[in-house]
Amino acid sequence: MVRFGLAAPDRPAYHARPALQHSGPVLRILHIASALAAALTLAACASDPTPAGRMSDLELTWHQAQSAVPDMIGGGVTYLSDPSRRELLASTGRKFPVVMYMHGCTGISDADRGLMRTIAKAGYVVVAPNSMARKYRPLQCASWNKEGGFNLFVFDFRQEEINFALQQMAGNPWADWDNLFIVGVSEGGLAAAHFRGGLFKARVITQWTCHGSTWVRGIDGPEDTPVLAVVRKNDPWYSSGSGKQAGDCGSYFGGKRPGSESIVLEEAGKGHDVIDDPGVASRIVDFLGRYRTVRPEPPVQRGNNSDVLPLR
């Protein structure tokens, strides 16, 4: 059986995709539909005259990234490629702490946007690369039966997206590189845990346990980087089956991550999500603020409130 973020421990990684052949007609049909959708998207983009139509998959994850900004410059969530958003950030003449936000296996949800807004209200610019913007982005999880890890290379996709987003932000004067953080949710939590660079002052891993097979488990970041991990006890994605993913990320701190904290929510029967819990959102903001360097900045002009806008 293939479970979220891994194949069964007694099966090598290259058998993860063939395992789908024995997962029942629903998954087989869905896998075929995913492949057909990718093929149709590729055909459509081949004749697409817009800039997006000429972009690589990796470029699209940045082009369709969503961002949330502090209320002092308008608030709201919109596409980072929106010229008005980029101009607004550049016009302030100041640098903002940046949170890179990595969504889960189903894309950027309303709960994600809610947490992004909450973090932005605390003074951060939140940038969420959109992994689902790729022309080829095969099915990675099935929420109805709590299984995933169908295409292990998607985990590499997520690392590429982090690196590419960092490269794109490097030329923006509004990004404070001394105040860079990462927050990941579920599959995105795995991505946040596995990024090996030392650029992030602190990391937040939610809805993932850090447990699993050898190619996904653990935390790869520098051991002096503080980590906040939040997961629900008996999370249905991790508590069923072989139980190899049950637990929490705290067992990987090993006393080597000063300032780190692992929170296991005890409420039973509430499912996988924790980011829509106001208490969790508050803990995340408090944790980020603990490691943020606050600098005196000139006042900025308030913009107009915005919601999710279409690409221009």
N, C-alpha and C positions, 0 to 999 in steps of 0.2 A: 504493500500500500504506500502511496505517496502522501506525505503529510506536509503541512505548511512549512515552507522554508527548507525542506529536505526530502530525500528519498528514505525508504526504510533503512535502518542502520546495517542490516545484513546484505544490502544490495549496493554495488558500486554506482557512482554517480551517472555513468553513461547508460545505465538501465532505467533512469528516471522517466524518460519519454516512452519507451516501449511499455512501461507499466500501465500507461493509459489504455492500452489495448484490452486490458482486463478490468477496467474500472466501470464498465457498464455502458449501455447505448447512449445515455444522456451525455456523458462526458465525451464520448466519441463524436457524437453529432455536434456538440458545442466546439470541440477542437477543429472539426472540419469547417464549421461556420466561421470560426476565427481566422482560419487560413484563407477562406474565400473572401472575407471582408478585407484582409490585408492585401490580397491580390487586386480587388476592385479599387482600393485606395491608391495602390501603386499606379494602376492604369489611369485613374483620374488625375493624379498629380503629374503624370508624364506630360499632360497637355495643359497643365495649370500655368498661366502666364504670370501669376503673382509672385512676389519674392518668396513667400512661403512654399510655393510649388517648386522652387529651385533649391530649397534648403535640404541639407542632409537630415537624417533622423535626429542626430544629436543636436543640431542647430534648432530644430523644431522644439525640443524640450525647453530651450531657453526663450525662443520666440513666443511660445505660448505659456511661459511661466506666469504665475499670478503673484501679485504683491499686495501687501497691506502696509499702510504708512501711519504715522502718529496723527492724532486728531489735530495737532497744532498746524499741520499742513494739509488738512482735508479729511484724513481718515479714509475708511472704506477699503474694499478689495477690488482690484482691477488688473488687467493684463499689463505686465511690465513693458511690453512692446508698444503700449499706447503712448504716442509721442507726448501727450499732455502729462502723463505720469513721469516720464523721464525728464521733461523740461521742468516740472515742478520740483523734483528732487534736486536737479542741478542748480535751480535758481535760488535755493535757500542759502547757499554759500556756507553750509556747515556739513559736518560729517555725522552720520547716524550709526549707532550700533546696528549690526545686521544679524538676523537669524535666518539661516538657511533651513527651509522646512521641507522635509521629505515625506510625501504622502504614502498611503498604503497601496495594496495591490489592485484596488478598484478605482484609483484616481482621486482627485481632489474633491472632497465631499463638503456638504454644508457644515458638518462638524469640524472639518479642517479649517474652513473659512472662519468659523466662529472662534476657534483657538487663535488663528492668525490675527484676527481683529483684537482679541484680548491682549496678545503680546504687543501688538503695535500701539495700543493705547498706553502702554508703559514706556513708550519712547523709542521703540525699535522699528526699523524697516524689515519686514518679513518677506523673503523671496522664496517661492515654491516652484522649482522646476517641474514641468508637466511631463512625466514619463509616458503618459498615454497619448501624447501628441505625436509619437513616433508613427511612421507609416507601417512599420513592422513591429508590432508589440503583442505577441501571442498571449493567450490565456495563461495566467499564472496562479490563479486561485479560484475555488468554487465555494462561495459563501454559504450555499444551501446545505453542503455536507461537511463543511469545515476541513477541506483538503486543499493542498497547494503544492508549490514547488515543482510544477509540471515542466518548467523550462528553466533549468538552473542558470543558464547564461543571463537571465534577466537580472540576477544579482550583480553581475558585471555591468549591465546597463546602468544600474543605479549609481555605481561608483563612477562611471564615465560622466553621468549627469552632474554629480557633485563637482568633479574636477573642471568640467566645462563651464559650469556656473561661476566657479571661482575665477576662472580665466576671464570670463566676460565682465565680472564685477571689477576686475583689476583696473580698468580704465575709467571707472566712475568716481568723480570727486566726492560724492556723498557717502561712500562706503568707508566706515572706520575700521581699518584692518587690525587695529588693536582691540577691537570689541566685536569679534566674530564668533558666532555660536551656531550650533546645529541642533534641530529638533526633528526626530523621526517617529513615525507612527506605523506600527505593525511591520510590513515589509520595509517601509522607510526607516523604522527603528533599527532593523538589521543593517541597513545601509549606513545609518549614522554610527552604529557600533563598529562597523568594519572599515571605515575610512582610516587609513593608516597615517595620514599627515598630522602635523602638530599645529595647524593654523587655528583651530577652534579653542577658545578659552574654556568652554564647558560644553557638555553634550547632554541631551535629553533623549532617552529611549523609552517609548511607550508602547504598550500592547505587544511586547515581545519578551521572551524569557531569557534570551542569550544561550539557551540550551538547544541541543539537536545533534546532528551528525557532524563529523569532524570538519567538513567544508563550510559549515555555517555558524557553528557555536562560538561563543566567547566574544571578547572585545579586543579589537586590534589597535586602538588608539594609544598614544603615549600614556604611560602609567601615572604621570603626574597631572593628567587632565581630569577634572572632577566630572562625575557622571551622576545624573538623576535618572533612575529607572522606575517606571510605574507600570504595574500589571495587576490584573484582577485574579484573585485566587480561584482556582478551578476554571480558568478561562477555557471555554469549550474547544478552542483551536489547539490547545496544548495538553489538556488533561485526559483526552481519550486515547484509544489505541495503545501503542506500546508504552506511552508515558515518558518517552525519552526527552520530551520537550517541557515537561512539567518543572516548575521551580521559578526562580527569579534571577535577575542579573547580579544580585548581591554576592552570589557564590563565586563570581569572577572578579570581584574587587580585590580579594586576597590581602587586604590591609595595605595595598600599594597605591590606592587612589584617594588621597586626602580630600576631605570635603564631599565625598560621594555618598549617595543615599539611595537605597532600594526600598520602594514602597509597594506593599502587597495589599490591595484593597480586599477586605474580608467579605463584602456583600456577595451572597451566593445568588445565582440565577439571573444575573444582570448582563450576561453575555460578554462579548469581546471588548467593546468600546469603553475607554476611560476618559478620552479627551473631551467628551461633552459634559463631564462632571465639573461644575464650577469650582469645587474644592481642589481638584487636580490642576485646573488651569491656574488657579491662584498659587499653588505650590510651584508650578513651572515658572511663573513670572518671578516669584520670590527667589528661586534658585538662580535664574539668570542674573537677577539684580545683584546677587551676592558676589558675582565675579565680573560684573561690568564696571569699567572705569568711567566715572562721570566727570565730564569736563565742562567748564563754564562756556556757554555758547551764546552768540548774539540772538536776539529774538527773531523769529521768522514770521512771515505773513501767512495768515490762515487762508487756506483754499476752500473750495466748495466740497461738500460731502459727496461721495460717489459710491456706487455699488459695482457689481461685476459688469463690465462694459464689453462690447464686441471688439474684436481686433480691428485696427484701422490699416 
